[in-house]
Amino acid sequence: MPRIGATIYDLLLSCPGDVIDLKDIIDDCVKNFNKLLGETNNIRVDLKHWSTDSFPQSGDKPQNLLNKQFIDDCDLCVALLGNRFGTPTDNYDSGTEEEIENMIANGKQVFLYFIERSVDPSTIDTEQLSKVRSFKEKYTDKGIYSVIKSEEELKAQFLNSLSLYFIKN
């Protein structure tokens, strides 16, 4: 029997460059969710990231352009923070922080993960790491986040969280 169009949710992946390698894991989770729960419930989640969903444009600051192009229209956000906080914007210490804060301010779901994995200590920018730690501390009393220590743990936790979100809502 044919199905009438699914409800599509845009999921923003927000993260600085030191954890961008985890994009494929998030993408796999979204695909698994769409196959296992999405099809059955007539839901589809589309992953959005600046590297695939933005285009060259002028006339404003980079973060403002990204916000207008697709970020403001996203329904959910998965945010990953490792040892870098990211590049400052006009209003926040990083684009990732701006995206998280704006999503929360607009009543949208944010799945927040702090990635703890082994890295060469000589590559760590202590100022960036300090900003990540401060942000984590700020969120200790503001919501729920997870600390992730492996790719397998990220995959299991995010797929579970995404599934529970849609089952409960």
C-alpha positions as CSV (number, residue, x, y, z in Angstrom):
1,M,0.0,0.0,0.0
2,P,1.4,3.4,-0.9
3,R,2.3,5.8,1.9
4,I,1.6,9.4,2.0
5,G,4.7,11.6,2.6
6,A,6.6,11.2,5.7
7,T,7.1,13.9,8.3
8,I,10.7,15.1,7.7
9,Y,12.8,16.4,10.6
10,D,16.1,18.3,9.9
11,L,18.9,17.3,12.3
12,L,21.8,19.8,12.6
13,L,25.2,18.3,13.3
14,S,27.0,21.0,15.3
15,C,30.7,20.5,16.1
16,P,34.2,22.0,15.8
17,G,36.8,20.5,13.5
18,D,38.5,18.2,16.0
19,V,35.4,15.8,16.1
20,I,34.2,16.2,12.5
21,D,35.5,12.7,11.8
22,L,32.5,11.4,13.9
23,K,30.1,12.8,11.2
24,D,29.9,9.4,9.5
25,I,28.9,7.7,12.8
26,I,26.1,10.2,13.3
27,D,25.0,9.7,9.6
28,D,25.0,5.9,10.1
29,C,22.8,6.4,13.2
30,V,20.4,8.6,11.3
31,K,20.2,6.0,8.5
32,N,19.6,3.2,10.9
33,F,16.9,5.2,12.7
34,N,15.2,5.9,9.4
35,K,15.2,2.2,8.5
36,L,14.2,0.8,11.8
37,L,11.8,3.3,13.3
38,G,11.3,6.1,10.8
39,E,9.7,4.0,8.0
40,T,7.4,2.3,10.4
41,N,6.2,5.6,11.9
42,N,6.2,7.6,8.7
43,I,9.1,9.8,9.9
44,R,12.4,10.7,8.2
45,V,15.4,12.5,9.8
46,D,17.7,14.3,7.4
47,L,21.2,15.2,8.7
48,K,22.4,18.7,8.0
49,H,25.9,20.1,8.3
50,W,27.6,23.2,6.9
51,S,29.9,21.1,4.8
52,T,27.0,19.6,2.8
53,D,24.2,22.0,3.2
54,S,25.6,25.5,2.7
55,F,26.7,27.4,-0.3
56,P,29.1,30.3,-0.9
57,Q,27.4,33.6,-0.2
58,S,28.3,37.1,0.7
59,G,26.6,40.0,2.5
60,D,26.9,39.0,6.1
61,K,29.1,37.3,8.7
62,P,29.7,33.5,8.0
63,Q,27.6,32.2,11.0
64,N,24.7,34.6,10.2
65,L,24.7,33.3,6.6
66,L,24.7,29.6,7.7
67,N,21.9,30.4,10.2
68,K,19.8,31.9,7.4
69,Q,20.7,29.2,4.8
70,F,19.6,26.2,6.9
71,I,20.5,26.2,10.6
72,D,17.5,28.2,11.8
73,D,15.2,25.8,10.0
74,C,16.6,22.7,11.7
75,D,14.2,20.9,14.1
76,L,16.8,19.1,16.2
77,C,20.6,19.3,16.9
78,V,23.3,16.8,17.8
79,A,26.3,18.7,19.2
80,L,29.7,17.1,19.7
81,L,32.5,18.8,21.7
82,G,35.9,17.3,22.1
83,N,39.1,19.4,22.8
84,R,38.2,22.4,20.7
85,F,35.4,24.9,21.3
86,G,35.5,26.3,17.8
87,T,35.7,29.7,16.1
88,P,34.1,32.7,17.8
89,T,31.0,34.5,16.3
90,D,29.8,38.0,17.0
91,N,27.7,36.8,20.0
92,Y,29.3,33.6,21.2
93,D,32.6,32.0,21.9
94,S,32.0,29.6,19.0
95,G,29.6,28.8,16.2
96,T,28.8,25.5,18.0
97,E,27.9,27.3,21.1
98,E,25.7,29.7,19.1
99,E,23.9,26.9,17.4
100,I,23.3,25.0,20.7
101,E,22.1,28.1,22.6
102,N,19.8,29.2,19.7
103,M,18.3,25.7,19.4
104,I,17.6,25.6,23.1
105,A,16.2,29.1,23.1
106,N,13.8,28.1,20.4
107,G,12.6,25.1,22.3
108,K,14.3,22.6,20.0
109,Q,15.9,19.3,21.1
110,V,19.7,19.2,21.5
111,F,21.5,16.0,22.0
112,L,24.8,17.1,23.6
113,Y,27.9,14.8,23.7
114,F,31.3,15.5,25.2
115,I,33.8,13.4,23.4
116,E,36.7,12.2,25.5
117,R,39.3,10.3,23.6
118,S,43.1,9.9,23.4
119,V,44.9,12.7,21.5
120,D,48.4,13.8,21.2
121,P,48.8,16.3,24.1
122,S,51.0,18.5,21.9
123,T,48.0,19.1,19.6
124,I,45.7,20.4,22.4
125,D,45.1,24.2,22.6
126,T,44.6,24.7,26.3
127,E,42.5,27.8,25.8
128,Q,40.1,25.9,23.6
129,L,40.0,23.0,26.0
130,S,39.3,25.3,28.9
131,K,36.3,26.8,27.0
132,V,34.9,23.2,26.4
133,R,35.3,22.4,30.1
134,S,33.6,25.7,31.1
135,F,30.7,25.0,28.8
136,K,30.3,21.4,30.2
137,E,30.3,22.8,33.7
138,K,27.6,25.4,32.7
139,Y,25.4,22.5,31.4
140,T,25.8,20.4,34.5
141,D,22.7,22.0,36.0
142,K,21.0,23.0,32.7
143,G,20.2,19.8,31.0
144,I,21.3,16.3,30.2
145,Y,24.5,15.5,28.3
146,S,26.6,12.4,27.8
147,V,30.3,11.9,28.1
148,I,31.5,9.6,25.3
149,K,34.7,7.6,25.3
150,S,34.5,5.6,22.1
151,E,33.0,5.6,18.7
152,E,31.0,2.5,19.6
153,E,29.6,4.3,22.6
154,L,28.6,7.3,20.6
155,K,26.8,5.1,18.0
156,A,24.9,3.2,20.7
157,Q,24.0,6.2,22.8
158,F,23.0,8.5,20.0
159,L,20.9,5.9,18.2
160,N,19.2,5.1,21.5
161,S,18.6,8.8,22.3
162,L,17.2,9.6,18.9
163,S,14.9,6.6,19.0
164,L,13.7,7.4,22.5
165,Y,13.1,11.1,21.6
166,F,10.7,10.0,18.8
167,I,9.1,7.2,20.8
168,K,8.3,9.6,23.7
169,N,7.1,12.5,21.5
